Every structure is written in structure tokens, then in C-alpha cells.
Amino acid sequence: MSIRKGVKGQKNIPIFHDEVKERHTIVLTPTAWLKLKNMAQKQGLSISEKIEQWVRDTED
């Protein structure tokens, strides 16, 4: 289930976080990408949001 249900995204207006996301590029193997995609789908998230949550939950 998406945590964004019923919320329409608008350009340059953050929905979940206190800042607007920016576009970045990462390079992964097909195996890693597929695993990440499956993990995100199980939680009803986009891959971008899955990475965002993972990094924010990781301590420095």
C-alpha cells in the first residue's frame, strides 16, 4: 500500500520530506536493481522512495 495514496504530487513541493528531491544517477548491476525494485514494490514504494527511506534510517 502506498503511503502517498490520495496525495497529488506537485512540482517543487515536498510531500514526505522537508525538502524537494533532486535528480541523481546511480549505477547498479541488473541483479541489484531487480532486488531493489522488488523490495520497493512489496512496500508499495517507488525505488527512489525506498532508497530515501533506507538512507535516512541509516546512522552516520
Stockholm file with secondary structure:
# STOCKHOLM 1.0

chainA/1-60         MSIRKGVKGQKNIPIFHDEVKERHTIVLTPTAWLKLKNMAQKQGLSISEKIEQWVRDTED
#=GR chainA/1-60 SS CCTTTTCCCBTTBCSSSSSCCCCCCCCCCHHHHHHHHHHHHHTTCCHHHHHHHHHHHSCC
#=GC SS_cons        CCTTTTCCCBTTBCSSSSSCCCCCCCCCCHHHHHHHHHHHHHTTCCHHHHHHHHHHHSCC
//
